[in-house]
Amino acid sequence: MSFKQAKWNEPLIFERSKPGKIGFMLPEITKEEEAAGDIIKAIPKSLLRENPPELPEVSEVEVVRHYIRLSQQNYGVDLGIYPLGSCTMKYTPKITDVVINTHKLRDLHPYQDEELTQGILQILYELSNYFAEILGMDKVSLQPAAGAHGEYVGVMIMRAYHALNGELDKRTDIIVPDSAHGTNPANTAMAGFKTVVVPSAEDGTVDLKALKAVVGEHTAGFMLTNPNTLGVFERNVMEIAEIIHDAGGLVYYDGANLNAILCKARPGDMGFDIAHINTHKTFSTPHGGGGPGAGPVGVKKELEKFLPVPTVEFDGKKYYLDYNKPYSIGKVRGFYGNIAVLVRAYAYLLLMGAEGLERVAELSVLNANYVIRKVLKAKGYTLPYKPENLRKHEGVVSAKQMMDETGVRALNVSKRLLDLGVHAPTNYFPLIVPEALMIEPTETESKESLDELINAFTRVSEEAYSNPKVVLDAPVNTTVDMVDDVKASHPKTMRLSWRMIKKYGEAK
Ligand SMILES: *Cc1c(COP(=O)(O)O)cnc(C)c1O
């Protein structure tokens, strides 16, 4: 295994800029465009920009080289394995890019008349029906822009439901397990509820006794990921749903990572009332750096009336947008959702079919368990919460033993993995596993690339026990070496754009 990432002394594109350099040619102005120029004259002065926008002035060659150099200093799922647990970095088939880049879709405008947008409305209508079928729900809204946004919509639906029943005052609590994704408690708080945390039992599933102790009249709902973030299937899910329903609460399914159960099991059949999915994790649309994405939300019949507006409907002849929903929680996003991502998910679903999706579930589980079993053979890695039980699409290995015996922490393991040319797993999540390495290889990896990942983990363990300094000094083969996490995220020191540098000066 030998790997060394490119390291260019590449300035910002604004630093490359020289007045007068041009990297493009515009077509001649047509008569129609000239006429349109008169319209600009009609715009009130106060609304017009005074100075031209600040854009870099560079030639085409400079632009191309600049971005190719930057891309060589990056790592992505098109370059190698990316086993980022809970984030699901699976390969996105390039055909989905071809589909969304056809001019019929690309040149659409949301203000076009419904008669002229029947095609996209049909796609959205069919896509929401596919998702409803996959989730076992009755109706799906495609509006939310991300998983966290889907959760917010779900929790707001819980609010609307209890408010309509006249019980919002007393239903103050939303229960989440201690293995929950951070967005769950964040959204319950944002929607004005109190978060009540229940601990996990010995096998990593919700502790039923502890759950029963906190459920009552004040319970508004419960949020659960299944398989949970440990990669363990919540076997008692039906009983959990019953406990919450008996108390008058609603049960929410965090389906950000649906890979393990696609076409095998459905949240709707497990007793959930509301569920969201992440197209950018399960349905192979690209993501990274916080976006873009889509977090469609599905609900059971009784909750349909609360969904955000507009919903896409079909009257047997034409597709249309329905804004007439008096009980709706309202509008949550501009227009109809993140179309570019949703159309990719639609293309992916048509490409895979139900059989293909079932195969995704099988392979994602097989790949995860193959990697975890092999990684555990190396010294210093353990699998908390009943290691003898299989995991689903991901598993959380601990490097605590390695840390105690060699001083090498999970963070160091991850940095050394980068040196070996594979991406690191998710670190230090879920919080209930010390020195967590959360591994999710996904179904799109071959046995050969899984073996590369396993070899990298094994080699890091051997180095930790023979020459820990190599691991502690990592990374050395990457463009950027050890990042100062505090400086990189502190408002006083972080510089995220050229404008920030101009305003605050270089990062120190
Ligand atoms: C990723 C994830 C989320 C949040 O999704 P975003 O699209 O990143 O907002 C929520 N829950 C779980 C379990 C996740 O893995």
Ligand as a Chemical Component Dictionary entry (heavy atoms), coordinates in Angstrom:
data_LIG
# 
_chem_comp.id                   LIG 
_chem_comp.type                 NON-POLYMER 
_chem_comp.pdbx_formal_charge   0 
_chem_comp.three_letter_code    LIG 
# 
loop_
_chem_comp_atom.comp_id 
_chem_comp_atom.atom_id 
_chem_comp_atom.alt_atom_id 
_chem_comp_atom.type_symbol 
_chem_comp_atom.charge 
_chem_comp_atom.model_Cartn_x 
_chem_comp_atom.model_Cartn_y 
_chem_comp_atom.model_Cartn_z 
_chem_comp_atom.pdbx_ordinal 
LIG C1 C1 C 0 -27.234 11.834 8.810  1  
LIG C2 C2 C 0 -28.231 11.530 9.850  2  
LIG C3 C3 C 0 -29.198 12.485 10.185 3  
LIG C4 C4 C 0 -29.198 13.912 9.659  4  
LIG O1 O1 O 0 -29.283 14.012 8.261  5  
LIG P1 P1 P 0 -28.762 15.337 7.508  6  
LIG O2 O2 O 0 -29.221 15.180 6.099  7  
LIG O3 O3 O 0 -27.280 15.335 7.659  8  
LIG O4 O4 O 0 -29.395 16.508 8.177  9  
LIG C5 C5 C 0 -30.145 12.111 11.121 10 
LIG N1 N1 N 0 -30.147 10.897 11.680 11 
LIG C6 C6 C 0 -29.226 9.957  11.379 12 
LIG C7 C7 C 0 -29.289 8.609  12.044 13 
LIG C8 C8 C 0 -28.222 10.245 10.454 14 
LIG O5 O5 O 0 -27.301 9.330  10.166 15 
# 
loop_
_chem_comp_bond.comp_id 
_chem_comp_bond.atom_id_1 
_chem_comp_bond.atom_id_2 
_chem_comp_bond.value_order 
_chem_comp_bond.pdbx_ordinal 
LIG C1 C2 SING 1  
LIG C2 C3 SING 2  
LIG C2 C8 DOUB 3  
LIG C3 C4 SING 4  
LIG C3 C5 DOUB 5  
LIG C4 O1 SING 6  
LIG O1 P1 SING 7  
LIG P1 O2 DOUB 8  
LIG P1 O3 SING 9  
LIG P1 O4 SING 10 
LIG C5 N1 SING 11 
LIG N1 C6 DOUB 12 
LIG C6 C7 SING 13 
LIG C6 C8 SING 14 
LIG C8 O5 SING 15 
# 
